[in-house]
Amino acid sequence: MAEVITMANQYFNEATHAFGESGAVEINWAAVLVRIAVAALIVGVGLLVLFLLRKLINGIFRKKGACDNQQKTLHTLLSSLVSFTVYFAMVCMALSALGVNVESLLALAGVGGVAIGFGCQTLVKDFISGLFLWLEGHLKVGDVVTVGGLTGTVEKITLRTTSLRATNGNLYTVPNGDIRTVVNMTRDFRYALVDVTVGHANDYRAAIDALQKAMAVLDEQEQDLEETPKVVGVTGNDRFAATIRIECKCAVEKCWDVERKIRLAALECLKKEGFTL
């Protein structure tokens, strides 16, 4: 703390030298304008460099045919890292051109590193979590996931946040540091699960047999099914009806469509056979 106070006093003393004994201010406007022009030039060049780097990155991934989700994820992370680096360098150089002692500011930041560390620990945690999420492959752009109680398709992963697009169009932005558990619904395969209810006045075994026959017919009619849907049996009940579950292993991208087809076939079968729902 003593070093911080000493450095602040030094800046104050240097600033007061700009005033004469009479308190008049002597400003070299030509030098000020030159510094502002140089700083503006640095900002302009920095933005141009950032534009060219982003264009280069986009071109590299476009040539590779970045249709793979892992490549899309790497693309967004690399773009985020490049943007952060260029902005940081641009700000430091612009401040230096304006006459600000950047080294002293960094030294001051080092002296107050503990306080700054407490203030930035969340940001650092987000960065590290985002890096490990990508390295370990828990998330990729295009995956359908549930994180933090939110479900959606991963649209973008940066070093700090992950963006999810829900089925209703809502866009959720989740800090990477808040992601504790990832439920990924788009890896390898899924099971289409359909539950139908049958009233207690019906014969459950007869309903199961009728449903299994209907699933065999559905398998013959639909080419998207990898296997014949299986009627698991009664998986639950309440005061009014019993629940019969049907499951079918299928490709990830076809799961929801398969569930709709199974549900429609099951309801039509039960209605045709006279079972009350």
N, C-alpha and C positions, 0 to 999 in steps of 0.2 A: 504493500500500500504506500510505503514511503517513496518508492520509485515512481509510482503513478503520480503522486503529489509533486515530486521534483520535476518530472517531465511536463506536467501541466503548468507549473510556474515558469519553466523555460519558454514554453510556447507563449505564455502571457507576456513575458518580458520582451520576447522578439516582436510581438505584436505592438507593444507600446512604443518601440523604437520607431515605428512608422509615423508617430505623431511627434511634432516638434514641441519645444517647451511651451509654445503659445497654444498648442492643441490643434494646430492646422494640419490637415492631411495632405501629404504630397503623393500623388498617384501618377505613375507612369502609364498613361492610357495606352500608349503604343505597345508596351510590353504586355499589358493585360490582354489587349486584343489579339496579339500574337499567340499568347498562351491559350486563349479560348479557341482560336482557329486551329491550333495544333491538336487540342483535345477533341474538337469536332472532327478533324481529319482522322484521328485515331479511332473514334467511334464509327465513322463511316467505313474505314478500312476493315475494322473488326466485323461489322455487319456484312460486308462484302465477302470476307473470308468465311464467315459462318454460312452464308448462302451457298458459296462454292463447295464447302465441305459437305453440306447437306445434299447438294446435287450430286456430288461424287459418291456419297454413300448410297443414295437412291439408285444411281446408275449401276453400282457394283451389285446390289441385291437384285436389280431388275435383270441384269445379265445372267445371274445365277438362277433366275426363275424362282423367286422367293415365294413359292406357293406353300412351302412347308411351314407349319406353324412355329417350329423352333427358329427358323430363319427370320420370320416376321417378328418374333420376340426379340431376337438379337438386334434386328434393325431398329426397333423402337428404343432399346436400351442404349445402343451405340449413339443414336441421334441425341438422346438426352444427355449422355456423358459429354459429347462434343459441344453441345450448346452451353452446358455449365462451365466447361473449361474456357471456351472463347469469351463468354461474358465476364468471367472472373478476371482473365488477363486484360480484357478491354477496359474494365473499370479501373484496375490498378494503373495501367499505363495512362489513362485519361487523367486520373487524379495526380499522377506524377507530373504530367505536362502542365497542369494548373498550378504547380508549385507545392502541392501537398507532399509532405515527406511520408511516402508509403512505408518505408522501412520502419520509421518511428511508430506509425500506426500499427504495423504488424507486431513490433516489439511491445507496444502498449496492449495489444490483444493477447500477447504471450504472458504479460504480467497478470492480466485479468483472465487468464485461461480457465481458471476454475469456475468463475462465474459464467463465462461464455459457454463452458462445457455443459453446465447445468441447463443453460437456456437452449442449447443446440442438441442435447442428447436425443431428443425425439427425432430430429432431422437425421442425425447420424444413424440411429436405429433403423429408420425407414430406408436409408441408402443400403446399409448392410443386409437388411432383410430382403430388399429387392434383388440384390446381387445373388444371394443364395437361393432365392426362389427360382431364378433362371438357371443357375448352375446345377441345381438338383433336379430341375425339370418338373417341379410340382405344377407349374402353370405355363401355358403357352397361349399365344394369341389364337383365338378361335375356339378354345376349350369352353365347355359349359360347366361352370363350377358354382359351388356355394361357399362363400367366405364371410365370416362375421354375420351369419344369418341372412345374407343377401345372395340371391341366385341370379345368374345371368351369363352372357357370353363375353369372354375376355376380348375387349377391343384394343386395349393398349396397356403395355407395362413399361413404366419409366423407373428410374432409380428410386423415386420417392413414392409413387402411387400406382395402383392398378385400377383400370376402368372397366366396369361391367355394364353390359347393355341387357336390361331385363326384357322379358317377352312383351311387356306392355309399352316398351320404348323408353322407359326411364334409364338414365345413365347414372350409375353409382361410381363414385371415386373413393377408393379405400386406401388409406395409408398402408404401405407395406409393413410397417412396424406393428400394425394392429392385426395382421393375419396370423392366427395361431393354428387353425385347422382348415385344411383345404379338402373339400369334397368334390372330386373331379369325376364328372359323369360322361366323359368322352374319351375314355382310354380302353383300347382293345375291344371290348364288347359290353353289352348291357343285357339285362333281362326285362322284357316287356311284361309288366305285371298288371293284370286286370282283375278287379273284384266285382262280382255280381251277387245280388241278393235274391234269395228264394224264400217265400213265406213259409212259416212253420206248418201250414196245413198240407204242404207238398211232401212227396217222397224224395228225400235228399239223394239217395243212391240213384234213383231214376233220373233225377236232374243232372247228376254228374255224368251218367252214361250218355244222356242225350247231348250234353255239352261236348264230350270227348268225340262223339261222332261228327258233330258240327265242326270241330276243329280239324278233323281229318279231311272233311270236304273243303274247308278253307285252305288247307295246305296244298291241295290239288289245284285250287283255283288261283292262288297267289304265288307268283314266282319270287317275291321278295323274302319269303319265309325261308330261313336256313334249316328249320326243323319243324315238326308238327307241334303246335302248341299243346302243352300238357295241363290237364285239369288236376291241380294239386289236391283239391278236396275242400272240406269245410274248414275255414281258418278263423271263424269268429261267428258270433251271434248276439242278438239283442232281444228285446221283448217282441219284436215284430217279424224278424227274418233271420235267416242264417246266411253267412257270407261264404261264397265259393270262389276260390282263387284259380286263375289260369295264368301260366307263365310260359315264356318263349324266349330262348336265347337268340339275339339278333345283333346286327351291326349297329354301332352307336348312332349313326346319322339316320337310321330307319326306325329307331325304337318307338318314337311317338306315333309315327304312321302305323306301325304294326299294332300298337295298343288300340288305336282307333278302329282298325279293321277287326281285331279280336272282339272288342266290346260290341260292335255292331252285329257281328255274327252270333255272339252269345245271346244278346237280347232278342234277336229275331228267332233263334232256336227256342228259347224259353217261351216266347209268346206263341209260336207255332204249336208247341207241344202242350200248351194249356197250363203252364206253371204260373202261379201268381207271384208277383215280385214284391 
